[in-house]
Amino acid sequence: MEDWDKLYRRADHLLTRVERMLPAEQPNNDWNSAAAFRWRKYGRTEGFMQPVAHPHHITMESLRGIDTQKRLIDQNTHQFVQGHPANNVLVTGARGTGKSSLVKAMLTKYAASGLRLIEVHKHDLTDLHDIVDQIYRRPERFIIYCDDLSFESGEPGYKALKVVLDGSIATASENVLVYATSNRRHLMPEFMQDNRDARHIGDEIHPSEAVEEKISLSERFGLWISFYPFDQDQYLDAIGQWLSYYCISEVTPPVREAALRWALGRGSRSGRVAWQFARDWAGKAGSARQT
């Protein structure tokens, strides 16, 4: 009897340890509980939608120096939310100029109209088929959001994304679009060797298979939106916008000079650098008033 009690205690202890390693059972998705979701996985278990309780609230008006880019993505998103044909979007270009913020601003503007955003990390792109299966035929309109996307050769998520963008044997879902941001136009590294492998036939140049493969993914995005470094006026305009957010109403000559020195020190003029300067300036101003 004592041996049985000992065996029972050991078995109970083992089961307790195993249960701690397993993820908690996830409830059914409530698409009205939030406007933004993340695709989550524990180890190799099945993934689930995690509601984002406090999504980053960005308005279109707060983004400066990118009026053309705002118009393009807003028109595409408006068509999509209204149930009209729209394109998958690839947003590329200079760092810190508002690529990710612009996608988030679409959620702020259209969440009340039924838009939902699902953030998927690159290493989970192999689950895209499962994600689309969960939201297929739902009345909401879904943007699958992939931030700072790039691939190395042979990564499995590359082909999974190609299938979702173009559809496999099953048609692409009409209530799902992919919005991706990247610093790479073709989403993959490009090497000099790729160009050396190009063939010359008569007067024609035929790109190598490696180049064709790298271009093939970005071409599946129907809308390309490019961002460029800010000039000085755009940078100072962004400074004024963010200082206004922190209740500083005027860009005085000392502020202007400090802002330009800040950009010079960072080696970049962008919306992100403007925001960082405004936080620093407003913080110092608030600290000085308390002393």
C-alpha positions in Angstrom: 0.0 0.0 0.0 2.9 2.3 0.8 4.4 1.7 -2.6 1.1 2.6 -4.3 0.9 5.8 -2.4 4.4 6.7 -3.4 3.8 5.9 -7.0 0.6 8.0 -6.9 2.4 11.0 -5.5 5.1 10.8 -8.1 2.6 10.5 -10.9 0.6 13.4 -9.6 3.8 15.5 -9.3 4.8 14.6 -12.9 1.3 15.6 -14.3 1.5 18.9 -12.5 4.8 19.7 -14.1 3.6 18.7 -17.5 0.4 20.9 -17.2 2.6 23.9 -16.4 4.4 23.5 -19.7 1.2 23.4 -21.7 -0.5 26.7 -22.8 -3.8 27.6 -21.2 -6.9 26.7 -23.2 -7.8 29.7 -25.4 -11.4 30.9 -25.7 -13.2 31.3 -29.0 -12.4 34.5 -30.8 -14.6 37.4 -30.0 -14.0 39.8 -33.0 -16.0 42.5 -31.2 -13.7 42.5 -28.2 -10.9 44.4 -30.0 -10.0 46.0 -33.3 -6.4 44.6 -33.3 -5.1 41.1 -32.7 -1.8 39.2 -32.6 -1.3 35.7 -33.8 0.4 33.9 -30.9 1.9 30.5 -30.5 3.5 28.6 -27.6 6.2 26.3 -28.8 4.8 24.1 -31.5 1.2 24.2 -30.4 -1.6 25.5 -32.4 -1.8 29.3 -32.7 -4.6 31.6 -31.5 -5.7 35.2 -31.8 -4.8 37.4 -28.9 -6.8 40.6 -28.6 -4.7 43.8 -28.2 -6.3 45.6 -25.3 -4.6 49.0 -26.0 -3.6 49.3 -29.7 -1.4 52.2 -30.8 -3.8 55.0 -31.6 -2.4 57.1 -34.5 -4.3 59.6 -36.5 -3.7 60.5 -40.1 -3.4 64.2 -39.1 -0.4 63.4 -36.9 1.6 62.1 -39.8 3.4 64.8 -41.7 5.5 64.9 -44.9 3.9 61.9 -46.5 0.7 63.3 -48.0 1.0 61.2 -51.2 1.5 58.0 -49.3 -1.4 58.7 -47.1 -3.7 59.4 -50.0 -2.7 56.1 -51.7 -3.2 53.8 -48.8 -6.3 55.6 -47.5 -8.0 55.1 -50.9 -7.1 51.5 -51.1 -8.3 50.8 -47.5 -11.5 52.7 -48.1 -12.3 50.6 -51.1 -11.6 47.4 -49.1 -13.7 48.4 -46.1 -16.6 49.3 -48.5 -16.4 45.8 -50.0 -14.9 46.9 -53.3 -11.8 45.4 -54.9 -8.5 46.5 -53.3 -4.9 45.5 -53.4 -2.3 44.0 -51.0 0.1 46.7 -50.0 3.9 46.8 -49.7 5.2 49.9 -47.9 8.9 50.4 -48.3 11.6 53.0 -48.0 13.5 55.2 -45.6 13.6 54.3 -41.9 11.6 56.3 -39.5 9.4 58.1 -42.0 6.1 56.6 -40.9 5.6 53.3 -42.7 4.3 51.3 -39.7 2.5 54.4 -38.3 0.6 54.8 -41.6 -0.8 51.2 -41.4 -1.8 51.7 -37.8 -3.6 55.0 -38.7 -5.8 53.0 -41.1 -7.0 50.9 -38.1 -7.7 54.1 -36.2 -9.8 55.5 -39.0 -11.7 52.5 -40.1 -12.1 50.3 -37.0 -15.6 51.6 -36.5 -16.4 50.5 -40.1 -15.5 46.9 -39.4 -11.8 46.9 -40.1 -9.7 44.5 -38.0 -5.9 44.2 -37.9 -4.0 41.0 -37.3 -0.3 41.3 -36.6 1.7 38.3 -37.7 5.4 37.9 -37.1 7.7 36.7 -39.9 8.4 33.4 -38.2 4.7 32.6 -38.0 3.9 33.3 -41.6 3.8 29.5 -42.2 0.4 29.7 -40.3 -1.2 32.1 -42.7 -3.4 29.4 -44.2 -4.8 28.6 -40.7 -5.3 32.3 -40.0 -7.2 32.9 -43.2 -9.3 29.8 -42.5 -10.5 31.3 -39.2 -11.6 34.6 -40.7 -12.9 33.4 -44.1 -16.5 34.4 -44.7 -16.7 36.7 -41.6 -18.4 40.0 -42.1 -15.4 42.0 -40.9 -12.6 43.1 -43.2 -9.2 41.9 -42.1 -5.7 43.3 -42.7 -2.9 40.9 -42.0 -0.1 43.2 -40.9 3.6 42.1 -41.3 6.0 44.8 -39.9 9.6 45.2 -40.9 9.4 42.2 -43.2 12.4 40.7 -45.0 13.5 37.2 -45.8 16.7 35.2 -46.2 17.0 32.5 -48.8 15.1 29.4 -48.0 12.9 30.7 -45.2 9.5 28.8 -45.2 7.4 31.9 -44.6 8.5 33.3 -48.0 6.5 30.7 -49.9 3.6 30.7 -47.5 3.2 34.5 -48.1 3.3 34.0 -51.8 0.5 31.5 -51.6 -1.8 33.8 -49.6 -1.1 36.8 -51.8 -1.9 34.9 -55.0 -4.2 32.1 -53.8 -3.4 28.4 -54.1 -5.9 26.0 -55.5 -8.4 27.8 -53.3 -9.4 31.3 -54.2 -7.9 34.2 -52.2 -10.3 35.4 -49.5 -12.2 38.6 -50.4 -12.2 39.9 -46.8 -8.4 39.6 -46.3 -5.6 41.8 -47.4 -1.9 41.8 -46.5 -0.2 45.1 -45.6 3.6 44.7 -45.1 6.3 47.2 -44.3 10.0 46.7 -45.2 13.2 48.5 -45.8 13.8 46.2 -48.8 11.9 46.8 -52.0 12.1 43.1 -53.0 12.0 41.7 -49.4 15.2 39.6 -49.9 18.9 40.4 -50.0 20.3 41.1 -53.4 23.8 40.2 -54.3 26.2 41.2 -57.1 26.4 37.5 -58.1 22.7 37.6 -59.0 23.5 40.2 -61.7 26.5 38.3 -63.0 24.3 35.3 -63.7 22.2 37.3 -66.1 22.3 36.1 -69.7 22.8 38.1 -72.9 20.9 36.8 -75.9 21.5 39.1 -78.9 20.7 42.6 -77.7 18.4 41.4 -74.9 19.3 40.9 -71.2 17.6 38.0 -69.4 17.7 38.3 -65.6 19.0 35.3 -63.7 16.6 32.9 -62.0 17.7 34.2 -58.6 16.7 37.7 -59.6 13.3 36.5 -60.9 12.6 34.6 -57.7 13.4 37.6 -55.5 11.2 40.0 -57.5 8.3 37.5 -57.7 7.2 38.1 -54.1 7.1 41.9 -54.2 5.3 41.8 -57.5 2.4 40.0 -55.9 1.6 43.2 -53.9 -0.7 45.2 -56.1 0.2 48.5 -54.5 3.7 49.7 -53.8 4.1 52.8 -51.6 7.5 54.2 -51.3 8.9 56.5 -48.5 11.8 58.9 -48.9 14.0 60.8 -46.4 12.6 64.1 -45.2 13.9 67.4 -46.4 14.5 70.1 -43.8 11.1 71.7 -44.2 9.3 68.4 -43.8 11.4 67.6 -40.8 10.7 70.9 -39.1 7.0 70.5 -39.9 7.0 67.2 -38.1 8.8 68.9 -35.2 6.0 71.4 -35.0 3.3 68.7 -35.0 4.9 66.7 -32.2 5.7 69.8 -30.1 2.0 70.8 -30.4 1.1 67.3 -29.2 3.2 68.1 -26.1 1.5 71.5 -25.7 4.4 73.6 -27.0 2.7 75.9 -29.5 5.6 77.5 -31.4 8.9 76.4 -33.1 11.0 79.3 -32.0 14.5 80.0 -33.4 16.2 78.3 -30.5 13.9 75.2 -30.9 14.6 75.2 -34.6 18.4 75.3 -34.1 18.3 72.6 -31.5 16.1 70.4 -33.7 18.5 70.7 -36.6 21.5 69.9 -34.4 19.5 66.9 -33.1 19.0 65.6 -36.7 22.6 66.2 -37.5 23.7 64.2 -34.5 21.4 61.3 -35.5 22.5 61.4 -39.1 18.8 61.4 -40.3 15.8 63.7 -40.8 12.6 61.7 -40.3 9.3 61.6 -38.5 10.8 59.3 -35.9 13.7 61.6 -35.2 11.3 64.5 -34.9 9.2 62.7 -32.4 12.3 61.8 -30.4 13.5 65.4 -30.3 10.0 66.6 -29.3 10.0 64.2 -26.4 13.4 65.3 -25.3 12.6 69.0 -25.6 9.2 68.8 -23.9 10.7 66.6 -21.1 13.4 69.2 -20.4 10.9 72.0 -20.5 8.6 70.3 -18.1 11.5 69.5 -15.8 12.8 73.1 -15.8 9.3 74.4 -14.8 9.3 72.2 -11.7 12.7 73.4 -10.5 
